Amino acid sequence: MSIDTIEGTHLAPGAEEAGKAPVLEVTDLRVTFRGFNSNPDVTAVRGVSYRVHRGEVLGIVGESGSGKSVSSMAAMGLLPEHASITGSVRLHGEEILGLDDRTMARKRGKVISMVFQDPLSGLTPVYTVGDQLAEAVLTHDKKASKARARERAIELLDLVGIPNPENRYRSFPHEFSGGMRQRVMIAMAMANDPDVIICDEPTTALDVTIQAQILELLRAAQRETGAAIVMITHDLGVVAGFVDRLLVMYAGRPVEMGSVDEIYYGSRMPYTMGLLGAVPRMDLERQGALVPIKGNPPSLTDLPPGCPFAPRCPIARPECEMAEPELLPVGEQPSAETIRATSEEAGHAPAQVQDTGERRVACIRSGEIDSNAWTARDIYPVPDIAEFEGYSSDREQRGDMLRVSDLIKHHPLMKGAVLKRRVGTVYAVDGLDFDIREGETLALVGESGCGKSSTLMEIMGLDKPQRGSVEVMGRDVSTLSKADRFALRKDMQIVFQDPMSSLDPRMTVFDIIAEPLVTHKVPQERITKRVYELVGLVGLNTEHVTRFPAEFSGGQRQRIGIARALALEPKLLVLDEPVSALDVSIQAGVINLLEELQAELGLAYLFVAHDLSVVRHIADRVAVMYLGRIVEIGDTESIYNRPSHPYTQALLSAIPVPDPEKERGRAHIVLDGDLPSPANPPSGCRFRTRCQKFATLSAQDQEQCTNIEPQILPTNGGDQGAACHFAERQEGDR
């Protein structure tokens, strides 16, 4: 994308010719962290080269630990002193690698700026956001007065959509939500109209609606400044619709480069193909099992011989282990005979690569992949997951596993340290109704703070709720004795979001899985047999039972958590964001496992997630929550293809699709503002303050939305219902 195509930007005379030169050019960048106390050195980046031109967006993707962030921190001069950096980083043709910190400080924020992944750690907590923005202006414009810097800071806050910028100027970072803090970081990056903006996972920890806002802001920043953008992310949907060129990294090195269309529609590298095949697609009804990439990335202190991806590659040959393939233009990879003839050079450092913008790949079988038109499903073994046949296809004929009626959980809002007094109420859960049948998956979705986790805690507590009822397998939990409650827990288990914090680091895998069996006094001989059954069931090896959680990857730890949850043969599993902390390649294996277990054992799932693409893939029914209430509920196909509530429509439109052509052609509904406080929800319809439809209604209809809270009513037949006075079923833009 050339700068002259950017809306609202005008080129100065001669700028078009100058724009052909790269703004940022990285050549053969290598970063090594020196080891201490006999620990080996870690070479985190091993020869990264790329160019970014004015007005262009370069995406860098790869699994955790692939070197994405380290390479960009090195370009910014932000790595610690014990990092050894070689190669070249040129900004407007000037070599900046090796410049002292004082010189780099004059360039950071003015010529090149960065948006960090965690905005809270990127902002100083003891200064107001306005003062920090003003400081960014004053640092690089010595002629600006404090009054002018303050005006510019308020302009920036307004530009990135912070409401009441004059008042919020004096707010501290902790008073902002995550999305608002990220907007402040983008405002800071834009403050001095830099030529390069590096974005390090800027949307990772955000809800999909806030993510849509942030991406729109980055597009606006590009229009305002004409900057080149380097987008580091693991979200392949974001990449599809946002970037122009793509660099895929593995084990510290680029393994494929090209335009986003070339790589998405014709990848020649098995690793890239696996990443794309592992992504759940919200635009596909029957995607089938996801493509899992077996194993884990190699240790950077002990790389395998030859191609680092060979141990995980399903089409690896012996030649792949003789030498690490170089990143060459497509069609120029050496033949297997050539590799064998020069095998004595195995282990040499790959040659320096100059990024000329052409398509490149590091795989000796790339030609075969192209000539045979292989897809990810052609080269990766994908499990065949059959549906469970033990239950009737008619939902009404299946027994209830969980039924929640008018469930309420309100928390008192207290003030005062010594003499505490109640000053309000937090309406965390405010009247929920839903049920789950045998062998069914119900997904609870919504933004952070909508009450999903509070709902889970109320259900898992098996205590009498403040109001309403919870029935588990036909038994009202409010009537259970202590012994009955203990017995019922065998049938209902939970898998947590963070497997590391939910597994005792002092216990071996055997003891972790055996713990619920011991608690329920299962005989020892049965415990041993059951543990080994479960280890095999979740795809782990028997020798793993003697190891500790720290010795496993995130995906393996989540499998251990699932095995523990299955120990007592439950009928209902509560899954609290079970794949949100995992790389997409590892996530695919866990999702496939959950589907296989459901098909084999007939389990029912209550699945809580914020990733609506995962929900589309795994759920039978979906309940959409907003400020403690369900605003729409129904079968997955109806919710995704014909959403009725404006909030559901906005959520679904905000989900990026990993298909460049589709993503560029989709219309996105970008909601204004953040979720209101659950301690002070709006009157009437709680969504009206952000509703895209509210502004189009007549004054009389707006009054109805303001004063009367809508109830869930059926929409066009079926079991789909929406809590909206003016619900309309909208055909999805798939």
TASULGI-V211186 format. One record per pair of residues at least 12 apart in sequence whose ideal C-beta (glycine too) atoms are under 6 Angstrom apart, sorted by sequence separation. I is the first residue (numbers start at 0). GAP is how many residues later the second one is. D is the distance in whole Angstrom. If there is no record, write none. Layout:
BEGIN
i={I,I}
gap={GAP,GAP}
d={D,D}
END
This chain:
BEGIN
i={136,153,201,230,277,412,710,714,30,255,277,306,412,513,631,709,715,30,74,244,245,254,276,305,463,620,621,630,709,714,29,133,136,153,305,409,410,461,652,709,2,28,29,133,254,255,304,305,471,630,631,652,29,242,245,273,294,305,306,318,321,409,410,513,618,621,672,687,293,305,306,512,671,27,28,133,273,292,408,539,649,670,132,318,408,471,684,704,27,249,321,407,509,512,537,625,649,683,703,26,44,406,428,683,25,43,47,129,132,159,322,407,427,461,668,683,25,247,321,325,537,615,623,683,44,325,405,406,428,537,683,684,24,43,44,159,323,326,427,428,76,108,159,178,554,23,177,403,404,553,21,22,328,329,533,109,196,403,572,574,21,22,155,178,185,189,200,328,329,332,554,576,181,192,194,195,196,197,198,199,200,402,533,557,571,572,573,574,575,576,193,326,332,401,459,554,18,326,399,400,508,509,554,508,324,400,75,270,324,507,508,30,129,324,397,398,129,397,646,28,127,128,394,612,30,235,269,611,127,504,408,504,645,502,645,250,390,645,33,124,390,5,408,32,122,314,512,516,627,2,387,508,512,515,626,2,30,31,135,139,511,515,1,0,30,136,512,626,0,128,132,135,29,29,159,250,499,28,406,407,498,27,249,407,498,501,626,26,407,26,119,406,625,118,405,498,25,118,121,404,314,404,24,313,118,313,403,494,666,23,494,665,402,114,401,494,114,643,492,253,114,399,112,492,644,489,491,643,490,496,644,490,491,492,493,494,495,496,112,648,109,111,637,108,110,116,494,496,497,643,110,111,112,113,114,115,116,290,633,643,633,114,116,641,642,632,290,631,290,640,268,630,639,267,288,268,288,288,261,267,276,257,267,267,273,256,272,255,273,254,269,455,455,71,68,451,71,438,67,439,440,441,442,443,437,440,435,444,54,400,22,23,55,56,57,58,59,442,22,451,53,56,450,449,51,442,449,440,450,60,440,445,440,441,442,443,444,445,58,439,445,67,66,65,58,65,66,56,56,57,58,59,60,61,55,61,433,49,429,431,428,429,427,426,400,22,45,46,47,44,45,43,382,384,384,387,389,385,384,387,7,6,5,8,2,448,446,64,62,206,206,0,427,426,425,425,426,423,295,41,41,39,412,292,291,291,289,291,289,289,288,48,50,49,278,48,277,277,277,27,281,281,279,279,281,279,281,282,278,263,260,259,206,240,237,239,236,239,236,239,236,235,240,239,240,211,208,207,207,282,215,211,212,211,208,178,176,63,62}
gap={12,12,12,12,12,12,12,12,13,13,13,13,13,13,13,13,13,14,14,14,14,14,14,14,14,14,14,14,14,14,15,15,15,15,15,15,15,15,15,15,16,16,16,16,16,16,16,16,16,16,16,16,17,17,17,17,17,17,17,17,17,17,17,17,17,17,17,17,18,18,18,18,18,19,19,19,19,19,19,19,19,19,20,20,20,20,20,20,21,21,21,21,21,21,21,21,21,21,21,22,22,22,22,22,23,23,23,23,23,23,23,23,23,23,23,23,24,24,24,24,24,24,24,24,25,25,25,25,25,25,25,25,26,26,26,26,26,26,26,26,27,27,27,27,27,28,28,28,28,28,29,29,29,29,29,30,30,30,30,30,31,31,31,31,31,31,31,31,31,31,31,31,32,32,32,32,32,32,32,32,32,32,32,32,32,32,32,32,32,32,33,33,33,34,34,34,35,35,35,35,35,35,35,36,37,37,38,38,38,38,38,39,39,39,39,39,40,40,40,42,42,42,42,42,43,43,43,43,44,44,45,45,45,46,46,47,47,47,48,48,48,49,49,50,50,50,50,50,50,51,51,51,51,51,51,52,52,52,52,52,52,52,53,54,54,54,54,54,55,55,55,55,56,57,57,57,57,58,58,58,58,59,59,59,59,59,59,60,60,61,61,61,61,62,62,62,63,63,63,63,64,64,65,65,66,66,66,66,66,67,67,67,68,70,70,70,71,71,72,73,74,74,76,77,77,78,78,78,79,79,79,80,80,80,80,80,80,80,81,81,82,82,82,83,83,83,83,83,83,83,84,84,84,84,84,84,84,85,85,85,86,87,87,87,87,88,89,90,91,91,92,92,92,93,93,94,94,96,97,98,99,101,101,102,102,103,103,105,106,107,109,118,120,126,131,156,160,163,164,164,164,164,164,164,166,166,168,170,171,171,172,172,172,172,172,172,172,172,173,173,174,174,174,175,176,176,176,177,177,178,178,178,179,179,179,179,179,179,180,180,180,181,182,183,184,184,185,186,187,187,187,187,187,187,188,188,189,197,198,198,199,199,200,201,203,205,206,206,206,207,207,208,209,210,211,211,212,213,214,214,215,216,217,217,223,226,228,232,234,240,241,243,250,251,252,253,254,255,257,258,259,261,266,292,296,297,298,300,301,302,303,304,304,305,305,306,306,307,310,324,330,331,333,334,334,337,373,374,379,396,399,400,403,415,418,418,419,419,420,420,421,422,422,423,423,442,445,446,447,451,454,456,457,458,462,495,497,519,520}
d={4,6,6,6,5,6,6,5,5,4,5,5,6,5,4,5,5,4,5,6,5,5,3,5,4,5,5,5,5,6,6,4,5,6,4,5,4,5,5,5,5,6,6,5,6,5,5,5,6,5,5,4,6,5,5,6,4,6,6,5,5,6,6,5,5,5,6,5,6,6,6,5,6,5,4,4,4,6,5,6,4,5,4,5,4,6,5,6,6,5,4,6,6,6,4,5,5,5,6,5,4,6,5,5,6,5,5,5,6,4,4,6,5,5,6,5,5,5,5,5,5,6,5,6,5,6,5,4,5,5,6,6,5,5,5,6,6,5,4,5,4,6,5,6,6,5,6,5,6,5,4,6,5,5,4,4,5,5,6,6,5,5,4,4,5,5,6,6,6,5,3,6,6,5,6,5,5,5,5,5,6,4,6,5,5,5,5,5,5,6,6,5,6,4,6,6,5,5,6,5,6,4,6,5,5,6,6,5,6,6,6,5,3,5,4,5,6,4,5,6,5,6,6,6,5,5,5,5,6,5,5,6,5,4,6,6,5,5,5,6,5,5,5,5,4,6,5,5,6,5,5,6,5,5,6,3,6,4,5,5,6,5,6,6,5,5,6,5,6,5,6,4,5,5,5,4,6,4,6,5,4,4,6,4,5,6,4,6,6,4,6,4,6,4,4,5,5,5,6,5,5,5,4,5,5,6,6,5,6,6,6,5,4,5,6,5,6,4,4,5,5,6,4,4,4,4,6,4,5,5,5,5,5,6,4,5,6,4,4,5,5,6,4,6,6,5,5,6,6,4,5,4,5,5,5,6,4,5,6,5,3,5,6,4,6,6,5,4,6,5,5,5,6,4,5,5,5,5,6,4,3,4,5,6,6,5,4,5,6,5,6,6,6,5,5,5,6,5,5,5,4,6,5,5,6,6,5,6,6,5,5,5,5,5,5,5,5,4,6,6,6,6,6,4,4,4,6,6,4,6,5,6,5,5,5,5,6,4,4,5,6,6,6,4,3,6,4,4,5,5,5,5,6,4,5,6,5,6,4,6,5,5,6,5,4,5,4,6,6,5,5,6,6,5,6,5,5,6,6,5,5,6,6,5,5,5,5,6,5,4,6,5,6,5,5,5,6,5,5,5,6,5,5,4,5,4,4,6,6,6,5,5,5,5,6,5,5,5,4,4,6,4,4,5,4,4,5,5,5,5,5,5,6,6,5,5,3,6,6,5,5,4,3,4,6,4,5,5,6,4,5,6,6,5,5,6,5,6,5}
END
